[in-house]
Structure formats: structure tokens, C-alpha cells
């Protein structure tokens, strides 16, 4: 068998957490390139430069490996959204920062967004639950700010949060698929202006 040119050399002993990170990195490359169904544990092990038994010591199966990656990147996108909202107390800047968090996520190295937003395993319950968590927790973070600063009810604020997250996700993915014909900062500002024109129409509480 010919060794793939991007395979890592075998034989290096790593601490357990470092090995886990290496395996997740290799798995992400393979899942992004091939999708879940076409990805093979053999290829992931080869890409990481380890034997299959070593891979199975860390992850008992392909689904568990995929879910570990999803957990990692769902946490990432939610954290980006929360950090964006906490970065300023100016609500107009908050809207731009929150939308910018999704543009940053889809353009980050490794194309992790394809696992969260374009998974070919969405119909599997544990995958769907994680994908829905990314939407739910991001929307909850946004809706909390909206409810605190406006007279909107909890349900109204949550719907607005879901709408903002959906707009940010879809527009960011479209922007990337169009080869970034508009610079990222300009695209973020454009979508933020659209969102702000709607949200700013709600009167501030107090």
C-alpha cells in the first residue's frame, strides 16, 4: 500500500490529550473532505500517523469520533457568539460583533463549519441534538440581551435571537461559497446594518 503524502510519520509517543488533539485534527480533515458516510477509520488513522488500535483506544467508533468533533466546534461557535456580545455594551456594535462571529467561524482554518452547518448525518439523533444546541444556545445568548434592553417578552426575544442567528449563519455560508467576492469586514457590516435596522426599531426598556 502506498503511503498518502499527507500521512504523519508513525512512532512518536504523545501525552494522551496531545494524541487526542492529533486524532481529532486528522479526523476533521477526513470528515470535511469526504463527509461522514464516506470517511473511513483506516484513513483517519493513516492521516494521523497511528495504528487503528491506537485510534480505537481513544474513540470506540466513527460516530463517537464525529460527535467529539461536533462537541468541540459547537462549543466554539457558541463561545464566539457569547464573547462577541460581551465585547461591548453598545447594542449596534453588539449586532455587528455577533454577526462577525459567524463570519469568522465559517472562514476559520479547517472548515469546521461544514461539520456543524452542513453535516451529512443531521438525521441521526445525537448529531441533530448537537447542531440544534449550536442554534439554541447562540439564540439564547442574543435573546437575553434583547429582552434585557427592550420591552420584548421572552418568547419574542427568543424568536428575534433565532432569526438573527439564522441570518448570520446563512449569509456567512453564502459569502464563503461566493469566493468572498465582498471583503469579510464589508460583508459583516452589510448584514449588521440590515439586522440593526430591524432590532433598533424596538424601544429601549426604561
N, C-alpha and C positions, 0 to 999 in steps of 0.2 A: 504494500500500500504506500502510495506517495504521500509524504507529509505535507499538509497545506502550508503555503508560505507564511500565513499569519498565525500558525500554531506556536505556542510558547514552548520553550525547551523544558523537558521534564527533569525531575531530580532535586529541585530546590525545596527544602523544608521551610514552611512558613508557620508562624503562630496561627492558631485556629481562626481568629477573627480576620487576619490578613488573608488567609486562604479563602474564607467565606466571601470576602470582598472580591477576590480574584475570580472566583467561580461565578458570582453574580454579574460581574463585568463581562465575562465571556458569554454567559447565558443571554445577557441583554443584546449583545451583538447578533447572536444567532436568532433570537426571537424577533428582533426588529427586521432582520434580513428575510426570514423565512415564514414568520407567523408561528403561532403555537403548534398547529397541526403538523406542519412540515419540519419543524425543528426536531432534532434527534439528540438524545443524551450523549451518544458517541461523539457527535460533532462538538458539543459543548465541552466535553472532557478534552478532546483534541485541541480545541481552541484555547483552553486554559492551561494545557500542557500537563494534565494529570491523567491518571488511570480512571476508568469508570468506578472501581471500588472506592477511590478517594472521593469522587463526586457524590456517590451514594452514601458515604459516611456523613456528609453534610445535609443532603437533601434526599429523602427516600424515594422521590419520583419526580417526573417532569412537572406535574401540576404543582407540587409543593415548591419547586424552584420558581415557577412562574408566579405563584402567589407571593412568595417572598420579595420578588422584584416589584410586583404591584404595590405591596405594602410600602416599600421604600419610596416609590415615586408618588403614590397618593399622599403620603406624609409630606413629601417635598412640595407638591403643588398647593396643598392646604397651608403649609408653613409660609410659602411665598405670599399667599394671599393675606394671611394674618399679619405678617411683617409689613406688607405694603400699607395696610390700614393703620397700623401702629406708627408708621413713619412720620406722620404729620397729623395735626388737628384741623387743618384746612380741608373742608369736605371736597372742594373742587380738586385739590391735589390728591386726596384720597382716592377719588374715582379714577384719576389717571394712573396712580400707582397700582391700584388693584387690577386694572386692565393690563398695565405694563407687566404685571407678574405673570399673566398668561402668555403674553408675547415672549417674555424671557424664557418661560418654561418650554414652549414649543421650539424655540431656537437654541436650546441648550445642547451641549455635546452629547451624542449618543442616541438622539431621537427617542428618548424615553416616553415622550408624549404619545407615541404610537401604541404603546402598551396600555396607557390609561384611557385614551380617547378613541383608539381605532382597533381595539383588540378583536381578534377573530374568535374569541372564546367568551363573548359577552353573555351568551345564553346559559353558561354554566353558573349556577347559583353563587359559589364563592367568589367568582370573578365579578359578576354583576354587583354583588354587595359592596365590593371594594370600589368599583367605578362609581357607584351611586354615592358612596361615602365621600368621594372627592367633590362631587357636586353639592351634597348636603352640607358638609362642614364648611366649604367655602361660602356657600349661600348664607349659612347661619352667621358666619363672621360678619358678612356685609349687612345682613338684615338687622343685626344687633345695633350697628352704628346708625342705620336708617331709623330704627324705632326710637333710639335714644334722642335723636336730633330732630325728629318730626313728630307730627301727631298721628302717624300711621299706626294701625293696630298691628299686633304680632303677625297675623295672617297676611295682611297687606305688605308689611315689611319683608316677610319671607318670600312672597311672590316676586317682589321687586329684586330681592337678592338673587333668586333663581334666574330671573330674566337677565340681570347684569352678568352673572357667571356664564350663562349660555351664550350671550352676545360676545363676551370676551373670548371664550373658547373657540367658537365657530369662526369668528373674524381672525383670530390668531392663526388657526389652522389654514384658513383660506389664504391669508397673507403669505404663509410659508410655502404653500403649494403653488403660488403665483410667482415663485422665484424671488420674492422680496423686491418686486418692482418699485414699491414705495419703501423708503428707508424705515427701519423699525420704529424709531422715535416718532417719525411723522405719522406712521400708521397708528401708533398708540394714541397720539394726540388727537387724530381724526376721530377714532372711536370714543375717546374720552369726551370730546366735545358733544358727540351725539348723545351719549349717556347723561352727561351733565345737564343738557338742555331739558331732559325729562325729569331727572331727580331734583334739580334745583327748583322745579315748579311746586314742590311740596313745601309749605311754610315751616320754618324752624319752630320747634316747641319752645314755650316760654317766652 
